[in-house]
């Protein structure tokens, strides 16, 4: 069968057009991903997301200001919660310093985040009492891992683990001991950017 050259050219153009239709968006997306200014690809969280999130149950903890903290009082702000061992050792002190720096680095959003230290002896916990002047906005609560509040958190709290409670009272993330504060900051910035609450 003899096909005239014009029909053959038309067929080739149609085939090339179909390939272009399919591959052009793909090539454009790859180029955008690689070269677009200011674009950063989505990243995974540095902390550990708790799946499922855990709604906290009713609790009552004595606070350093005299007023007890309850579940209702916890709501409305993001909370970074750290459990202090019997003595606030060097790792504990360093983590408190890091969470303070993370909160301060949030700039205008820092008012949406509070820091909570839970210690069995409260403000008089050895190693904690002498550094409270450096942490004027740290809320110190009296409690331990066995009470209504502490037992709702994972048992392997360890020195330096920091937990994130959302403004609705859900325990939703854990920063492992040793996780750099820059990684904590990245996650908190993402959470605050995406959240319409707190």
PAMIMI-577206 format. One record per residue (C-alpha): x, y, z; residue in one letter; residue number from 1. Coordinates in Angstrom, 2 decimals. Example, Ala and Ser with C-alpha at 12.3 -4.5 7.8 and 13.67 -1.06 7.14 Angstrom:
<sebas>
<seba X="12.30" Y="-4.50" Z="7.80" rest="A" nr="1"/>
<seba X="13.67" Y="-1.06" Z="7.14" rest="S" nr="2"/>
</sebas>
This chain:
<sebas>
<seba X="0.00" Y="0.00" Z="0.00" rest="X" nr="1"/>
<seba X="1.41" Y="3.33" Z="-1.05" rest="X" nr="2"/>
<seba X="0.92" Y="6.24" Z="1.43" rest="X" nr="3"/>
<seba X="1.56" Y="9.69" Z="0.10" rest="X" nr="4"/>
<seba X="4.24" Y="11.79" Z="1.86" rest="X" nr="5"/>
<seba X="1.73" Y="14.40" Z="3.08" rest="X" nr="6"/>
<seba X="-0.31" Y="11.77" Z="4.97" rest="X" nr="7"/>
<seba X="2.88" Y="10.32" Z="6.45" rest="X" nr="8"/>
<seba X="3.98" Y="13.78" Z="7.69" rest="X" nr="9"/>
<seba X="0.54" Y="14.41" Z="9.16" rest="X" nr="10"/>
<seba X="0.69" Y="11.09" Z="11.03" rest="X" nr="11"/>
<seba X="4.15" Y="11.94" Z="12.43" rest="X" nr="12"/>
<seba X="2.96" Y="15.38" Z="13.60" rest="X" nr="13"/>
<seba X="-0.01" Y="13.78" Z="15.35" rest="X" nr="14"/>
<seba X="2.23" Y="11.26" Z="17.09" rest="X" nr="15"/>
<seba X="4.72" Y="13.97" Z="18.19" rest="X" nr="16"/>
<seba X="1.81" Y="16.10" Z="19.42" rest="X" nr="17"/>
<seba X="0.50" Y="13.22" Z="21.54" rest="X" nr="18"/>
<seba X="3.94" Y="12.63" Z="23.08" rest="X" nr="19"/>
<seba X="4.32" Y="16.36" Z="23.80" rest="X" nr="20"/>
<seba X="0.86" Y="16.46" Z="25.36" rest="X" nr="21"/>
<seba X="1.82" Y="13.67" Z="27.73" rest="X" nr="22"/>
<seba X="5.45" Y="14.55" Z="28.54" rest="X" nr="23"/>
<seba X="5.42" Y="18.38" Z="28.56" rest="X" nr="24"/>
<seba X="3.63" Y="18.73" Z="31.95" rest="X" nr="25"/>
<seba X="5.95" Y="16.10" Z="33.43" rest="X" nr="26"/>
<seba X="9.09" Y="17.87" Z="32.17" rest="X" nr="27"/>
<seba X="7.75" Y="21.23" Z="33.36" rest="X" nr="28"/>
<seba X="7.06" Y="19.85" Z="36.85" rest="X" nr="29"/>
<seba X="10.54" Y="18.33" Z="37.08" rest="X" nr="30"/>
<seba X="12.16" Y="21.60" Z="36.00" rest="X" nr="31"/>
<seba X="10.05" Y="23.60" Z="38.47" rest="X" nr="32"/>
<seba X="10.94" Y="21.23" Z="41.30" rest="X" nr="33"/>
<seba X="14.66" Y="21.51" Z="40.50" rest="X" nr="34"/>
<seba X="15.06" Y="25.18" Z="39.62" rest="X" nr="35"/>
<seba X="12.14" Y="27.29" Z="40.93" rest="X" nr="36"/>
<seba X="13.41" Y="30.10" Z="43.19" rest="X" nr="37"/>
<seba X="12.25" Y="29.97" Z="46.77" rest="X" nr="38"/>
<seba X="10.56" Y="26.61" Z="46.40" rest="X" nr="39"/>
<seba X="11.29" Y="23.98" Z="48.98" rest="X" nr="40"/>
<seba X="9.76" Y="20.55" Z="48.58" rest="X" nr="41"/>
<seba X="7.46" Y="19.35" Z="51.37" rest="X" nr="42"/>
<seba X="9.34" Y="17.59" Z="54.14" rest="X" nr="43"/>
<seba X="8.46" Y="15.10" Z="56.80" rest="X" nr="44"/>
<seba X="8.33" Y="16.13" Z="60.45" rest="X" nr="45"/>
<seba X="11.51" Y="15.88" Z="62.51" rest="X" nr="46"/>
<seba X="9.55" Y="14.96" Z="65.64" rest="X" nr="47"/>
<seba X="7.46" Y="11.82" Z="66.04" rest="X" nr="48"/>
<seba X="3.78" Y="12.30" Z="65.23" rest="X" nr="49"/>
<seba X="1.63" Y="10.25" Z="67.60" rest="X" nr="50"/>
<seba X="-0.81" Y="8.16" Z="65.62" rest="X" nr="51"/>
<seba X="-3.53" Y="8.42" Z="66.62" rest="X" nr="52"/>
<seba X="-3.37" Y="11.69" Z="68.54" rest="X" nr="53"/>
<seba X="-4.41" Y="11.24" Z="72.16" rest="X" nr="54"/>
<seba X="-7.06" Y="13.55" Z="73.63" rest="X" nr="55"/>
<seba X="-5.97" Y="14.27" Z="77.19" rest="X" nr="56"/>
<seba X="-8.41" Y="13.41" Z="79.96" rest="X" nr="57"/>
<seba X="-9.34" Y="15.56" Z="82.92" rest="X" nr="58"/>
<seba X="-6.49" Y="16.39" Z="85.32" rest="X" nr="59"/>
<seba X="-5.50" Y="18.90" Z="87.98" rest="X" nr="60"/>
<seba X="-1.92" Y="19.99" Z="88.64" rest="X" nr="61"/>
<seba X="-0.67" Y="22.53" Z="91.17" rest="X" nr="62"/>
<seba X="1.17" Y="25.36" Z="89.40" rest="X" nr="63"/>
<seba X="3.90" Y="27.73" Z="90.52" rest="X" nr="64"/>
<seba X="1.42" Y="30.61" Z="90.51" rest="X" nr="65"/>
<seba X="-0.88" Y="28.94" Z="93.02" rest="X" nr="66"/>
<seba X="-3.72" Y="28.38" Z="90.55" rest="X" nr="67"/>
<seba X="-3.98" Y="24.73" Z="89.52" rest="X" nr="68"/>
<seba X="-3.80" Y="23.85" Z="85.85" rest="X" nr="69"/>
<seba X="-6.68" Y="21.80" Z="84.48" rest="X" nr="70"/>
<seba X="-7.51" Y="20.46" Z="81.04" rest="X" nr="71"/>
<seba X="-9.63" Y="23.56" Z="80.33" rest="X" nr="72"/>
<seba X="-6.71" Y="25.81" Z="81.30" rest="X" nr="73"/>
<seba X="-4.41" Y="23.89" Z="78.97" rest="X" nr="74"/>
<seba X="-6.61" Y="24.55" Z="75.96" rest="X" nr="75"/>
<seba X="-6.21" Y="27.57" Z="73.73" rest="X" nr="76"/>
<seba X="-2.43" Y="27.47" Z="73.25" rest="X" nr="77"/>
<seba X="0.17" Y="25.07" Z="71.93" rest="X" nr="78"/>
<seba X="2.14" Y="23.54" Z="74.79" rest="X" nr="79"/>
<seba X="5.68" Y="22.18" Z="74.90" rest="X" nr="80"/>
<seba X="5.70" Y="19.77" Z="77.86" rest="X" nr="81"/>
<seba X="8.85" Y="18.47" Z="79.51" rest="X" nr="82"/>
<seba X="8.98" Y="16.10" Z="82.48" rest="X" nr="83"/>
<seba X="11.78" Y="16.93" Z="84.90" rest="X" nr="84"/>
<seba X="13.55" Y="14.05" Z="86.70" rest="X" nr="85"/>
<seba X="14.03" Y="14.06" Z="90.49" rest="X" nr="86"/>
<seba X="16.98" Y="16.33" Z="89.90" rest="X" nr="87"/>
<seba X="17.21" Y="18.65" Z="86.90" rest="X" nr="88"/>
<seba X="20.56" Y="17.49" Z="85.58" rest="X" nr="89"/>
<seba X="22.65" Y="18.98" Z="82.75" rest="X" nr="90"/>
<seba X="20.54" Y="17.31" Z="80.02" rest="X" nr="91"/>
<seba X="17.36" Y="18.66" Z="81.64" rest="X" nr="92"/>
<seba X="18.79" Y="22.17" Z="81.91" rest="X" nr="93"/>
<seba X="19.99" Y="22.09" Z="78.31" rest="X" nr="94"/>
<seba X="16.56" Y="21.00" Z="77.06" rest="X" nr="95"/>
<seba X="14.84" Y="23.77" Z="79.00" rest="X" nr="96"/>
<seba X="17.24" Y="26.25" Z="77.40" rest="X" nr="97"/>
<seba X="16.56" Y="24.80" Z="73.94" rest="X" nr="98"/>
<seba X="12.77" Y="24.97" Z="74.28" rest="X" nr="99"/>
<seba X="13.11" Y="28.60" Z="75.40" rest="X" nr="100"/>
<seba X="15.20" Y="29.37" Z="72.31" rest="X" nr="101"/>
<seba X="12.71" Y="27.57" Z="70.05" rest="X" nr="102"/>
<seba X="9.79" Y="29.56" Z="71.47" rest="X" nr="103"/>
<seba X="11.68" Y="32.86" Z="71.17" rest="X" nr="104"/>
<seba X="12.67" Y="32.06" Z="67.57" rest="X" nr="105"/>
<seba X="8.98" Y="31.81" Z="66.61" rest="X" nr="106"/>
<seba X="8.82" Y="35.60" Z="66.61" rest="X" nr="107"/>
<seba X="5.26" Y="36.93" Z="66.52" rest="X" nr="108"/>
<seba X="3.90" Y="33.41" Z="66.94" rest="X" nr="109"/>
<seba X="5.64" Y="32.84" Z="70.27" rest="X" nr="110"/>
<seba X="2.57" Y="34.06" Z="72.14" rest="X" nr="111"/>
<seba X="0.73" Y="31.01" Z="70.77" rest="X" nr="112"/>
<seba X="3.13" Y="28.63" Z="72.53" rest="X" nr="113"/>
<seba X="3.71" Y="28.02" Z="76.23" rest="X" nr="114"/>
<seba X="6.41" Y="25.92" Z="77.89" rest="X" nr="115"/>
<seba X="5.51" Y="23.58" Z="80.73" rest="X" nr="116"/>
<seba X="7.88" Y="21.75" Z="83.06" rest="X" nr="117"/>
<seba X="6.33" Y="19.03" Z="85.24" rest="X" nr="118"/>
<seba X="8.41" Y="18.26" Z="88.31" rest="X" nr="119"/>
<seba X="7.52" Y="16.17" Z="91.35" rest="X" nr="120"/>
<seba X="8.85" Y="18.80" Z="93.76" rest="X" nr="121"/>
<seba X="7.69" Y="21.72" Z="91.62" rest="X" nr="122"/>
<seba X="9.85" Y="24.84" Z="91.73" rest="X" nr="123"/>
<seba X="11.98" Y="23.45" Z="94.54" rest="X" nr="124"/>
<seba X="13.24" Y="20.52" Z="92.44" rest="X" nr="125"/>
<seba X="17.04" Y="20.34" Z="92.84" rest="X" nr="126"/>
<seba X="18.78" Y="21.84" Z="89.84" rest="X" nr="127"/>
<seba X="15.59" Y="23.58" Z="88.69" rest="X" nr="128"/>
<seba X="15.10" Y="26.17" Z="91.42" rest="X" nr="129"/>
<seba X="18.37" Y="27.98" Z="90.68" rest="X" nr="130"/>
<seba X="17.69" Y="28.51" Z="86.97" rest="X" nr="131"/>
<seba X="14.09" Y="29.74" Z="87.03" rest="X" nr="132"/>
<seba X="15.23" Y="33.36" Z="86.74" rest="X" nr="133"/>
<seba X="16.55" Y="32.47" Z="83.28" rest="X" nr="134"/>
<seba X="13.11" Y="31.10" Z="82.33" rest="X" nr="135"/>
<seba X="10.55" Y="33.74" Z="83.39" rest="X" nr="136"/>
<seba X="7.78" Y="32.36" Z="81.13" rest="X" nr="137"/>
<seba X="8.25" Y="28.71" Z="82.07" rest="X" nr="138"/>
<seba X="5.17" Y="27.27" Z="83.77" rest="X" nr="139"/>
<seba X="6.32" Y="24.85" Z="86.47" rest="X" nr="140"/>
<seba X="3.74" Y="22.28" Z="87.57" rest="X" nr="141"/>
<seba X="3.95" Y="19.90" Z="90.47" rest="X" nr="142"/>
<seba X="3.40" Y="16.31" Z="89.43" rest="X" nr="143"/>
<seba X="5.01" Y="13.11" Z="88.27" rest="X" nr="144"/>
<seba X="4.44" Y="10.33" Z="85.78" rest="X" nr="145"/>
<seba X="1.95" Y="8.54" Z="88.03" rest="X" nr="146"/>
<seba X="-0.72" Y="11.22" Z="88.42" rest="X" nr="147"/>
<seba X="-3.78" Y="12.06" Z="86.29" rest="X" nr="148"/>
<seba X="-1.64" Y="14.13" Z="83.95" rest="X" nr="149"/>
<seba X="1.64" Y="12.20" Z="83.72" rest="X" nr="150"/>
<seba X="0.14" Y="8.77" Z="83.16" rest="X" nr="151"/>
<seba X="-1.40" Y="9.99" Z="79.89" rest="X" nr="152"/>
<seba X="2.05" Y="10.46" Z="78.36" rest="X" nr="153"/>
<seba X="4.29" Y="7.66" Z="77.02" rest="X" nr="154"/>
<seba X="6.21" Y="5.84" Z="79.76" rest="X" nr="155"/>
<seba X="9.58" Y="6.25" Z="78.05" rest="X" nr="156"/>
<seba X="9.77" Y="10.00" Z="78.63" rest="X" nr="157"/>
<seba X="13.54" Y="9.94" Z="79.20" rest="X" nr="158"/>
<seba X="15.73" Y="12.93" Z="79.89" rest="X" nr="159"/>
<seba X="15.02" Y="15.60" Z="77.36" rest="X" nr="160"/>
<seba X="11.89" Y="14.29" Z="75.63" rest="X" nr="161"/>
<seba X="9.52" Y="17.15" Z="74.81" rest="X" nr="162"/>
<seba X="5.85" Y="16.61" Z="74.03" rest="X" nr="163"/>
<seba X="3.54" Y="18.84" Z="71.97" rest="X" nr="164"/>
<seba X="-0.07" Y="19.29" Z="73.09" rest="X" nr="165"/>
<seba X="-2.30" Y="21.14" Z="70.63" rest="X" nr="166"/>
<seba X="-4.74" Y="23.93" Z="71.61" rest="X" nr="167"/>
<seba X="-7.62" Y="21.43" Z="71.77" rest="X" nr="168"/>
<seba X="-5.86" Y="19.37" Z="74.45" rest="X" nr="169"/>
<seba X="-4.57" Y="16.57" Z="72.19" rest="X" nr="170"/>
<seba X="-1.16" Y="15.00" Z="72.78" rest="X" nr="171"/>
<seba X="0.08" Y="14.85" Z="69.19" rest="X" nr="172"/>
<seba X="3.88" Y="14.92" Z="68.87" rest="X" nr="173"/>
<seba X="7.07" Y="13.93" Z="70.66" rest="X" nr="174"/>
<seba X="10.54" Y="15.37" Z="70.20" rest="X" nr="175"/>
<seba X="13.07" Y="12.71" Z="71.11" rest="X" nr="176"/>
<seba X="15.95" Y="13.42" Z="73.50" rest="X" nr="177"/>
<seba X="18.87" Y="14.72" Z="71.47" rest="X" nr="178"/>
<seba X="16.76" Y="16.10" Z="68.61" rest="X" nr="179"/>
<seba X="18.39" Y="19.43" Z="67.66" rest="X" nr="180"/>
<seba X="16.40" Y="22.56" Z="68.54" rest="X" nr="181"/>
<seba X="16.57" Y="23.68" Z="64.89" rest="X" nr="182"/>
<seba X="14.52" Y="20.59" Z="63.98" rest="X" nr="183"/>
<seba X="12.03" Y="21.32" Z="66.77" rest="X" nr="184"/>
<seba X="11.72" Y="24.86" Z="65.45" rest="X" nr="185"/>
<seba X="11.01" Y="23.64" Z="61.89" rest="X" nr="186"/>
<seba X="8.15" Y="21.46" Z="63.12" rest="X" nr="187"/>
<seba X="6.67" Y="24.15" Z="65.34" rest="X" nr="188"/>
<seba X="6.79" Y="26.69" Z="62.51" rest="X" nr="189"/>
<seba X="4.97" Y="24.23" Z="60.25" rest="X" nr="190"/>
<seba X="2.34" Y="23.44" Z="62.89" rest="X" nr="191"/>
<seba X="1.65" Y="27.10" Z="63.62" rest="X" nr="192"/>
<seba X="1.52" Y="27.98" Z="59.92" rest="X" nr="193"/>
<seba X="-0.96" Y="25.22" Z="59.13" rest="X" nr="194"/>
<seba X="-3.08" Y="25.63" Z="62.26" rest="X" nr="195"/>
<seba X="-6.08" Y="27.94" Z="62.48" rest="X" nr="196"/>
<seba X="-6.43" Y="27.26" Z="66.21" rest="X" nr="197"/>
<seba X="-4.37" Y="28.52" Z="69.14" rest="X" nr="198"/>
</sebas>
